[in-house]
Amino acid sequence: IDEVPVDLRAAYRCIRSIMVEPGPIKSVELLEEERITHTQHLAPATAAGDRSKDIAIATRTAGGVLTSAPKPDGNIRLGILGTDRTNRQTVTAIRNPISLCTVSAVASKERTSGEKFVESWCHHPLSGSPDDIGVFVGEDSYMDLVESEGLIDAIFIPHPDTLQKDVIIRSFECNKHVIMDLPVEMTLSDTFEIINAAKKAGKLFMDGSKFVHHHRTQEFLRRVADHDFGPINQIDIEFSIAEDDTTMDEHIWLSQHENCISSLGWFCARMAIALLGETGGLGKIKTAQIKDLVKDEAGNPVDAKAEVEFENGCQLTFRCSFTRSTKQSVKVFGKDHSAEMFDTFHSHDIFTSFQVHSKQFSMDKMIQGPIDVVDSIECRSGPLQDAFIWRKFGALCHAIDDAVLAHQLPLQSAEWPVGPASKEANMLLASTVETQMIIDALMESARKDCTRVSLPSGS
């Protein structure tokens, strides 16, 4: 797109925004101004790095191939570790015009897989030919990409890996941000170690809870946070994926996972944390317990009902399953209202609707009796849900890089510079930690024959 005249590039972005961007249509001038602004806010990959020129990198690869990097356009340049779980849906979301990210390199342990990934899914939006993307192959390809210089700004880990903690921490040491898809598959101590490493390096770490960043989820949270709703006292969530549900397989990538508590349960706990955090009612986690558990022949949890109690009196109940029909719903009960939403974690329809019920009935003269007061809200889905997390990730990466440079913090500083970006990033990290605390406690309950687990005071 850099070889196309500026006015045509801007027009193309304007057309794309009309097709995918919800809300007011942006003018050609505004979109071009935003592109220039993002370009100006790029932080150098290294102290002597220069993103304004073409980059040709010669670096150590394990028998791999490396092409020159694409010209920078203001987006965060991503390096993807592994191509087996990175599907067209993910690449399309990253390359969406609103995402603020782009794919610049991939690492694959098999040459054929890596080259096929670029050939099949990474095509230029105008020419249709494959983009110029770095491909690292071989057993050491992940670390080779992480340790490369000048090619990427951030690492995307699309699947659980026993080496993921080491890879993440090394990424921070190599001056790169990190985003990791679900399931997180880490312990609480691992999470704290990663967060500390991120802050010392002045880099961002985010988990891949995509649904939290979508505008339909944000609208639901705003409605529940309304002062008329009242304090939340109960949250009921159900998330199950049928074994033969290929659609959810493509978008969620969890139905083949062995542990429904640490995978599907993460979504449920993360949604509850978002609801309670948005309303200011997030209290300390008091107890957690698996109330009902079904295991497969290998002893892995495939169907579970969980209960979590908070010290403020709120209770979370959720069912997660790989053996039931597909369902993804959340119900929230407050003092004066209740609300429910379906297609919670992945929307199937163009419009996602949810309802807010009032506990007070209205009297209808025609039917001579009370009627339920229901406010039905339809929320346009807009761009791919996945694109919103990349937009958030890209914006926070830029903001934190700018803040670190502006404050000229010494290396190994304990915290990010104070500001709006660090405040939001810290809130996201707090949600990650609180979700992990719930999952750890529930896994302990499952190991101890479903006994109730009490969390330490102050958790």
C-alpha positions in Angstrom: 0.0 0.0 0.0 3.0 2.3 0.4 3.5 2.2 -3.4 0.0 3.6 -4.0 -0.5 7.4 -4.1 -1.3 9.0 -0.7 -4.8 10.2 -1.7 -5.7 6.7 -3.0 -4.3 5.0 0.2 -6.5 7.4 2.3 -9.5 6.7 0.2 -9.0 2.9 0.6 -8.8 3.3 4.4 -12.0 5.4 4.3 -13.8 2.7 2.3 -12.6 0.1 4.7 -13.8 2.1 7.7 -17.3 2.4 6.2 -17.4 -1.3 5.8 -16.1 -2.3 9.2 -16.1 0.6 11.6 -19.3 1.1 13.8 -20.4 4.6 14.5 -19.7 7.8 12.6 -18.0 7.5 9.2 -14.5 9.1 9.2 -13.5 11.4 6.4 -10.5 10.8 4.1 -8.7 13.7 5.7 -9.3 12.5 9.3 -8.2 8.9 8.5 -5.0 10.1 6.8 -4.3 12.4 9.8 -4.7 9.5 12.1 -2.3 7.4 10.0 0.3 10.2 10.2 -0.2 10.6 13.9 0.3 6.8 14.6 3.5 6.9 12.4 4.9 9.8 14.4 4.2 8.0 17.7 6.4 5.0 16.8 9.0 4.2 19.4 12.3 2.9 18.2 12.8 -0.9 18.5 16.3 -0.3 19.7 18.3 2.7 20.9 19.7 3.2 17.5 16.7 1.8 15.6 15.1 3.8 12.7 11.7 2.7 11.5 11.5 5.4 8.8 13.6 3.4 6.3 13.3 -0.1 4.8 14.7 -2.7 7.2 16.7 -5.6 5.9 17.7 -7.9 8.8 20.4 -10.5 8.8 20.0 -12.5 12.0 20.7 -16.0 13.3 18.1 -18.5 12.2 17.9 -22.2 12.7 18.1 -23.0 9.0 15.3 -20.6 8.4 14.4 -18.0 5.8 14.2 -14.3 6.5 13.0 -11.7 4.1 13.1 -8.0 4.4 10.5 -6.4 6.8 7.6 -4.5 5.4 7.8 -0.7 5.6 6.5 0.7 8.9 3.1 2.3 8.7 2.4 3.3 12.3 1.2 -0.1 13.4 2.7 -2.4 16.1 4.7 -5.0 14.2 3.9 -8.5 15.5 5.9 -11.6 15.5 3.8 -14.8 15.8 5.2 -17.8 17.6 3.7 -20.9 16.0 1.4 -21.2 13.0 -0.5 -24.4 13.9 -3.1 -22.5 15.9 -2.9 -19.2 14.1 -5.8 -19.3 11.7 -7.3 -17.0 9.1 -9.6 -15.5 11.7 -6.7 -14.3 13.7 -4.7 -12.9 10.8 -7.8 -11.1 9.4 -8.4 -9.5 12.8 -4.8 -8.3 13.1 -4.8 -6.9 9.6 -8.1 -5.1 10.1 -7.7 -1.4 9.5 -8.8 -0.5 13.0 -6.4 -2.9 14.8 -3.2 -0.8 14.9 -1.2 -4.0 14.4 0.3 -5.8 11.5 2.0 -9.2 11.0 5.7 -8.7 10.3 7.2 -12.2 11.1 6.3 -15.7 12.0 8.2 -18.5 13.7 7.4 -22.2 12.8 9.3 -25.3 13.7 8.5 -26.6 10.2 9.6 -24.7 7.1 6.6 -25.9 5.1 4.1 -24.8 7.7 5.6 -21.3 8.1 5.9 -20.6 4.3 2.3 -22.0 3.7 1.0 -19.7 6.5 2.4 -16.6 4.7 1.4 -17.8 1.3 -2.2 -18.6 2.3 -3.2 -15.9 4.7 -0.9 -12.9 4.6 -1.8 -11.2 1.3 -1.5 -7.5 0.4 -5.0 -5.9 0.6 -4.6 -4.2 -2.9 -2.2 -6.4 -4.9 -3.4 -9.7 -3.5 0.2 -11.0 -3.5 1.8 -12.4 -0.3 3.2 -9.8 2.0 7.0 -9.5 2.6 7.0 -11.3 6.0 10.0 -12.7 7.9 9.8 -16.5 8.4 11.9 -18.2 11.1 12.0 -22.0 11.0 13.6 -24.8 13.0 13.6 -26.0 16.6 15.0 -22.7 17.9 12.8 -20.5 15.7 10.7 -19.1 18.6 13.7 -17.8 20.4 15.4 -16.6 17.2 12.4 -14.4 16.4 12.2 -13.2 20.0 15.9 -12.2 19.9 15.7 -10.6 16.5 16.5 -6.9 16.2 14.5 -4.2 14.4 12.0 -6.6 12.8 9.1 -6.6 15.3 7.8 -4.6 18.2 5.7 -7.3 20.0 5.3 -11.1 20.3 2.0 -12.9 20.0 1.8 -16.4 21.6 -1.3 -18.1 20.1 -1.2 -21.3 22.0 -0.2 -22.8 25.4 3.3 -24.0 25.6 5.4 -25.4 28.4 8.1 -22.9 27.6 5.8 -19.9 27.4 6.9 -18.2 30.6 10.6 -18.3 29.6 9.7 -17.1 26.1 7.6 -14.2 27.5 10.3 -13.0 30.0 13.0 -13.3 27.3 10.7 -11.2 25.0 10.7 -8.4 27.6 14.4 -8.6 27.9 14.7 -8.1 24.2 12.5 -5.0 24.3 9.3 -6.5 23.0 5.7 -6.3 24.2 3.8 -9.6 24.6 0.2 -10.7 24.1 -0.9 -14.3 24.8 -4.0 -16.0 23.6 -6.3 -18.1 25.9 -6.1 -20.4 27.7 -3.3 -18.8 29.8 -2.2 -22.1 31.3 0.0 -20.5 34.1 0.0 -20.4 37.8 -0.5 -17.3 39.9 3.2 -17.2 40.8 4.1 -17.4 37.1 1.7 -14.5 36.4 3.4 -12.3 39.0 6.8 -13.1 37.7 5.8 -12.2 34.2 4.1 -8.9 35.3 7.2 -7.9 37.2 9.4 -8.6 34.2 7.2 -6.6 31.9 7.3 -3.5 34.2 11.0 -3.7 34.7 11.4 -3.7 30.9 8.9 -1.0 30.3 6.8 -3.3 28.1 3.2 -4.4 28.0 1.8 -7.8 28.8 -1.8 -8.7 28.0 -3.9 -11.9 28.1 -6.1 -12.7 25.1 -9.5 -12.1 26.6 -10.9 -10.8 23.3 -14.5 -10.5 24.3 -13.8 -8.0 27.1 -12.6 -5.4 24.6 -15.5 -5.7 22.2 -17.9 -2.7 22.2 -20.9 -4.9 22.8 -19.4 -6.2 26.0 -18.5 -2.7 27.0 -22.1 -1.6 26.4 -23.4 -4.4 28.6 -20.9 -3.5 31.3 -22.0 0.2 31.1 -25.7 -0.8 31.5 -24.9 -2.9 34.5 -22.8 -0.2 36.0 -25.6 2.3 35.8 -26.5 3.6 39.3 -30.1 2.5 38.8 -29.1 -1.1 38.5 -28.0 -1.5 42.1 -25.1 -3.5 43.6 -24.5 -6.9 42.1 -25.2 -9.8 44.4 -25.3 -12.8 42.0 -23.7 -13.7 38.6 -24.6 -16.9 36.7 -22.6 -17.9 33.7 -22.8 -20.9 31.4 -20.1 -21.6 28.8 -20.2 -24.9 27.0 -18.9 -26.0 23.6 -20.3 -29.1 21.9 -17.7 -31.6 20.7 -18.8 -31.2 17.0 -19.1 -27.4 17.0 -16.6 -26.5 14.3 -17.6 -22.8 14.3 -16.7 -22.2 18.0 -13.6 -24.3 17.3 -12.4 -21.8 14.8 -13.1 -18.7 16.9 -12.5 -19.9 20.5 -10.0 -22.8 19.9 -10.8 -24.5 23.2 -13.1 -27.5 22.6 -10.1 -29.8 22.0 -8.5 -28.6 25.2 -8.4 -31.1 28.0 -9.3 -29.0 31.0 -12.7 -27.2 31.0 -11.9 -25.4 34.2 -8.7 -23.7 33.2 -10.0 -23.0 29.7 -13.7 -22.3 29.5 -13.7 -21.5 33.2 -11.2 -18.6 32.5 -13.8 -16.9 30.3 -16.5 -17.2 33.0 -14.2 -15.9 35.8 -12.9 -13.1 33.6 -16.4 -11.9 32.7 -17.4 -11.8 36.4 -14.2 -9.8 37.2 -15.1 -7.3 34.5 -18.7 -7.0 35.8 -17.7 -6.5 39.4 -14.8 -4.2 38.4 -17.0 -2.0 36.2 -19.5 -1.5 39.0 -16.9 -0.9 41.7 -18.2 -3.9 43.5 -15.2 -6.2 43.2 -14.5 -7.4 46.6 -11.8 -9.8 47.9 -12.2 -13.4 46.8 -13.3 -15.4 49.8 -13.8 -19.0 48.8 -14.0 -21.2 45.6 -15.4 -24.6 45.1 -16.2 -27.1 42.4 -19.7 -28.3 43.1 -20.1 -30.8 40.4 -17.3 -32.5 38.3 -17.2 -34.9 35.4 -13.9 -36.3 34.1 -12.9 -38.1 31.0 -11.1 -41.5 30.9 -7.8 -39.7 31.3 -9.0 -37.9 34.4 -9.3 -34.5 32.8 -12.2 -32.2 33.8 -14.7 -32.0 30.9 -17.8 -30.7 32.8 -17.8 -28.7 36.0 -20.0 -26.4 38.1 -18.2 -23.9 40.2 -19.1 -21.4 42.9 -17.0 -18.4 44.0 -17.8 -16.2 47.0 -16.6 -12.6 47.5 -16.2 -10.9 50.8 -18.8 -8.3 49.8 -21.5 -11.0 49.6 -21.6 -11.4 45.8 -21.6 -15.0 44.5 -20.4 -16.2 41.1 -21.8 -19.5 39.8 -20.8 -20.9 36.5 -21.0 -24.1 34.5 -18.3 -24.9 31.9 -18.5 -28.0 29.7 -17.1 -29.8 26.7 -19.9 -32.5 26.9 -23.0 -30.3 26.6 -24.6 -28.4 23.7 -23.0 -25.1 22.9 -24.2 -22.2 25.1 -22.6 -19.0 26.2 -24.8 -16.8 28.5 -24.4 -14.5 31.5 -27.1 -13.4 33.9 -26.4 -10.6 36.5 -28.7 -9.9 39.4 -28.5 -6.6 41.3 -30.6 -4.9 44.0 -33.1 -3.4 41.7 -32.5 -4.9 38.3 -31.2 -8.0 36.5 -29.6 -8.4 33.1 -28.9 -11.2 30.7 -26.9 -11.6 27.5 -26.4 -14.5 25.1 -23.5 -15.1 22.7 -21.4 -13.6 25.4 -18.0 -14.7 24.4 -18.4 -14.9 20.6 -21.3 -13.3 18.7 -22.8 -15.3 15.9 -25.2 -12.6 14.7 -24.8 -9.1 13.2 -26.7 -7.7 16.2 -26.2 -8.9 19.7 -29.1 -8.2 22.0 -29.3 -8.2 25.8 -32.0 -7.4 28.2 -32.2 -5.4 31.5 -35.2 -6.4 33.7 -36.6 -4.2 36.5 -37.8 -5.8 39.7 -40.6 -3.3 39.9 -43.7 -4.2 37.9 -45.8 -1.7 36.0 -49.5 -1.8 36.2 -51.3 -2.2 32.8 -54.9 -1.0 32.8 -55.8 -3.1 29.7 -54.7 -6.4 31.2 -55.6 -5.2 34.7 -52.4 -6.6 36.2 -48.6 -6.1 36.5 -46.3 -6.5 33.6 -42.5 -7.1 33.6 -40.5 -4.0 32.7 -37.8 -5.0 30.2 -35.3 -2.8 28.4 -34.0 -4.7 25.3 -30.8 -3.4 23.8 -29.5 -4.3 20.4 -25.8 -3.8 19.9 -24.3 -3.9 16.4 -21.4 -6.3 16.2 -19.3 -4.2 13.8 -15.8 -5.4 13.0 -14.5 -8.8 14.1 -14.5 -9.1 17.8 -10.8 -10.1 17.6 -9.9 -6.8 16.0 -10.8 -4.8 19.1 -8.2 -6.5 21.3 -5.5 -5.8 18.7 -6.6 -2.2 18.6 -6.4 -2.0 22.4 -3.0 -3.8 22.5 -1.6 -1.5 19.8 -2.7 1.7 21.4 -1.4 0.7 24.8 2.0 -0.5 23.4 2.4 2.9 21.7 1.3 4.8 24.8 3.6 2.9 27.1 6.6 3.2 24.8 6.0 7.0 24.5 5.7 7.3 28.3 8.9 5.4 29.0 10.8 7.5 26.5 9.3 10.8 27.7 10.2 10.0 31.4 13.6 8.6 30.5 13.3 6.0 33.2 16.3 4.0 34.1 16.4 0.4 33.0 14.9 -2.1 35.5 12.5 0.5 36.9 9.8 -1.2 39.1 6.8 0.5 37.5 5.6 2.0 34.2 5.4 5.8 34.2 2.3 7.2 35.8 -0.4 8.1 33.2 -3.6 7.0 31.6 -2.0 4.2 29.6 -0.3 2.7 32.7 -3.5 3.0 34.7 -5.5 1.1 32.1 -2.7 -1.5 31.6 -2.5 -2.0 35.4 -6.3 -2.5 35.6 -6.1 -5.2 32.8 -3.2 -6.9 34.7 -5.2 -6.8 37.9 -8.1 -8.6 36.1 -5.7 -11.2 34.8 -4.3 -11.8 38.3 -7.8 -12.0 39.9 -9.0 -14.4 37.2 -5.9 -16.6 37.7 -6.6 -16.6 41.5 -10.1 -18.0 40.9 -8.9 -20.6 38.5 -6.0 -21.7 40.8 -8.4 -22.1 43.7 -10.9 -24.0 41.6 -8.2 -26.4 40.3 -7.2 -27.0 43.9 -10.8 -27.8 44.8 -11.0 -30.3 42.0 -7.8 -32.0 43.1 -9.1 -32.2 46.7 -12.4 -34.0 45.9 -14.3 -30.8 45.3 -13.8 -29.4 48.8 -14.2 -25.7 49.4 -11.0 -23.7 49.2 -10.5 -20.5 51.3 -8.3 -17.9 49.9 -5.9 -16.0 52.2 -7.2 -12.8 53.7 -6.5 -9.9 51.4 -6.7 -12.0 48.2 
